[in-house]
Amino acid sequence: MQLAARAAAAIGILDKVLAGEPAEKVLTSWGRGARYAGSGDRAAVRDIVYDGLRCLRSFAALGGAPIGTLTGRSVVLGAARAAGVEALWFDGSPHGPAVATEPAAQPEGLDALDCPAWLTPQLQQALGEDFAPVMQALQSRAPVFLRVNAGKTTVEAAMAALAAEGITTRPHPLAQFALEVTGNARKIQNSATYAEGLVELQDAASQALAEAVPLRAGAKVLDLCAGGGGKSLALAARAKLKLYAHDANPRRMADLPARAARAGVKITLTTAPESQAPFDVVLADVPCSGSGSWRRDPEGKWSLSAERLAGLVALQSEILDRAARLCAPNGVVGYATCSLLRAENEDQVAAFLARTPGWSLRESYRFTPLQDGDGFGLALLARD
């Protein structure tokens, strides 16, 4: 595909996404139908689409969209102008978009930050002086991070093994076993180093969160909202544990047994954690707004509503209460979100402590994209 044809494909995909269809679904459908598109073409179109979603309003302004109007063309045109490739993407060729005549407008205010207006007061309250820098960081792609499996290798040996396969990395200070991928990230999942369980894909802040959870050898530990199991694997790598994983949707854990086998650890999946309680440590990485990980899920930034956020806060409260009931005397609950909002972090913890005698806040952590990883909150709650 020519560069202009890739831009045209991205415009068509974004038009469907802006009409309400999920980006992944539209991209998959396009990829299946576009027999002429090679793997490089599909990757390039995907990048244009997701870059456009991260910078939806600022690119639309650069693309000449009238206020309040978003189109795939305006977003892709803005992306081309931001990258200085307008003449290449909008060349009027048969398979490309028409030559651009729309006047560019410099994005201002919240449009320049690609921030949802209704959520701005909450983000400003939570982030203070970091509000604008964090929102600017969320306009870029997230770095790719690996976690070195300390149960199988060392950081230095993992870096060497990856380098031998053409994947370059460097240690990252946010977590002890974090590597930032600096070259050939798309090779990782087909690499022998990954297949042998020497490394796992995991955000650096997510790794730091797992490192902050207090563990001891032999402890009985529950990952209550395990999802794909990334944090379960990170916990298992730190100590020999009696480790259980649960998720409200067990299908999310479908790949976890294979991942655990690859990593050389044992994780017991459970649909009824109450039957194995009590646990010395319960990690509850609850469903949330995802505002700390908008670089990875930019659709979530624009689809989140006040009603949806209120529902999430209520659900988080229920899960936190459940985690407390599953915890042993003198145990610890790790309450975590990938959110930047106080309503899902500090306020949620304060409400729990106010309604639940016998618990105290041992320690709390906040990570933001300014540290390169995703945004996370973690509160370690101790049962007296």
MARKOL-552131 format. One record per residue (C-alpha): x, y, z. Coordinates in steps of 0.02 Angstrom, whole numbers, plus 50000, padded with zeros to 5 digits. Last residue first. Layout:
N
XYZ ...
REM end
This chain:
384
497214975253148 496864972652962 498074982652858 497634992152700 498964994852568 498335008052447 498885007952265 498495020652129 499075018651950 499485029351798 500405019751663 502285019551650 503475033451595 503635041751767 502665056551697 501345043551653 500795044251836 501085032851986 500295035252156 500715024952309 499925022352479 500505014752642 499815006352798 498055013152793 497085006252939 495734993252970 494824987953127 493224997453096 492534997752918 491385012252869 492625026652883 494085016152822 493135011352664 492615029452630 494415035252648 495005021752528 493735026752395 494155045152415 496015041852394 495845030752240 494305029852129 493595046952173 495365053752180 495565050951993 497165045351907 496535027751873 497415011151844 496685005452009 497334996152160 496764990752334 498084979652415 497264971152563 498404965452703 498244952252838 498364953853027 496754943553039 496474934952871 495754943852719 494254937352623 493054949352711 494184963952669 494234959052486 492334958652483 492224976252553 493464982152422 492454973652285 490844982252340 491684999352347 492444996652176 490724992652106 490015009052172 491485018852100 491255010051933 489415014451925 489805032751961 491105032651822 489865025451698 488585038751741 489865052651726 490345046051556 491875037051485 491805034851296 493105048051251 494505042551367 494085024151346 494385025351159 496185030251200 496515012951271 498415010851279 498825029351302 497255030751409 498095019951541 497965031151694 496175035751653 495685017351653 493985022151726 494055007551845 493834988851868 494764983952028 496554978352055 496094969552218 497624961052292 497214950452444 498634945552560 498634933352706 497094924752636 495594917852729 494824910552627 494874895552508 492974893252491 492734912152486 493824912352330 492434904252228 492864904152042 494644899052076 496214897851971 497724890752061 499384898552010 500974888252003 502554895551928 503764890751788 503484906351683 502894896251533 501764885951646 501044901951721 500714909051547 499854892951494 498774892851651 498404911551629 497744910951451 495914908351498 495984920851641 494834933451555 493624919051525 493354918051713 492334934251711 492184939551893 494034935751906 495004924852027 496834920052049 497574910052192 499374909452251 500064898452387 501714907452374 503534904552334 504194922252319 504434936752197 504034928152031 502314923052093 501864941252126 502324946251948 501354931551877 499804936351976 500054954451920 499984949451738 498524937551762 497444940951611 496074948051722 496584944551902 495254953951998 495474945052165 497314940752156 497334930352314 498864926152420 499234912852549 500984916352611 502304902752599 503754914652573 503304932252626 502444946052530 502064964652550 501334972252390 502524985952330 503334974852198 501644971952116 501374990752103 503104993152030 502724980051898 501104988851852 502095004951843 503324996751722 501964989951607 502034971251580 502544960151435 503354944851511 505174939351505 506174923351530 504644912651499 505404901751363 504224908851231 504744926651275 506614923351254 506244912551102 505474927651015 503804927850926 502964938451060 504424950551063 504694954250878 503474968750874 504554978151001 505964979550875 506974992950968 506985002651130 506044990451241 506024996751420 506564983251542 505824981751715 506524969551844 506774981351990 505374993251946 505265011851907 507115013351868 507015006251690 508324994351624 508704995651437 508104985451289 508544980751111 507684966551020 508724959050878 508604941050934 510334941151012 509824957451096 508394948351182 509554935251254 510794948551310 509434958851396 508784943251481 510524938751543 510784956151616 509084956651701 509364939551776 508544922851735 507224910051778 506364914751940 506824932851912 505634933451763 506164949751681 504664961151661 504534969151490 504014986751444 503374994851286 503245013751299 501485020851289 501045030351131 500865049051150 499375060151192 499375053451370 501005062751404 500145079151360 498765075251484 500085071651616 501025087851581 499405098051588 498795090851754 500485089651842 500215106051934 498735098452027 498505080251975 496975074652073 496035091152077 496485094851895 495865077651843 494235079951936 493955097351862 494385091051686 493155076551680 491745085851593 492935093751467 493685077451405 495555081151382 496445080951215 497725093251286 497605105451139 495725102951138 495705107451323 496385124751286 496875128051106 497125118350946 497945128150805 496755128850659 497205121750489 496245127350335 495415113350236 496035111850057 496785094550073 497135084449916 495875070449903 496155054550002 497185040249929 496835025649812 496795035649650 498145048349704 497595065349770 499205067749868 498475068250043 499645056350134 501285061850055 500905080450045 500245080550223 501815072450293 502395085450421 501985074450571 500725086650646 500025089950471 499795071450439 498955068850608 497805083550573 497345076150405 497005059650491 495845067850617 494965078950489 494705064250371 494025052650505 492755065750551 492445075950708 491335091250720 491075101350879 492045116250814 492275114650626 493595101950573 495125109850491 496325095450507 497345104350640 495745105550742 495375087050714 497155082850767 496935092150932 495235084350963 495665066150931 497455065750993 497445048451072 496125042550948 497155048550800 498715039950864 497645024350878 497035025350698 498725030050624 499575015950718 498295003250658 498555008950480 500445006550498 500254989250577 499064983550440 500234990150305 501744981550381 500794965150393 500334966250210 498754974250142 498114967649974 496914955550058 496024970350138 494434961350196 495194952550345 496174968050396 494634979050382 493614967650495 495014966850623 495224985850621 493354988450642 493234976450789 494774983650872 494115001350854 492424997650932 490965004750828 490145020850887 490035032350735 491755039250779 492425021550762 491615019750590 492345036250528 494005031150605 494085015450498 493705024850337 495015038050376 496305024750422 496055016350253 496285032850163 497885036250259 498555019050214 498135022450032 499085038950040 500635030150107 500565017749963 500005000050000 
REM end
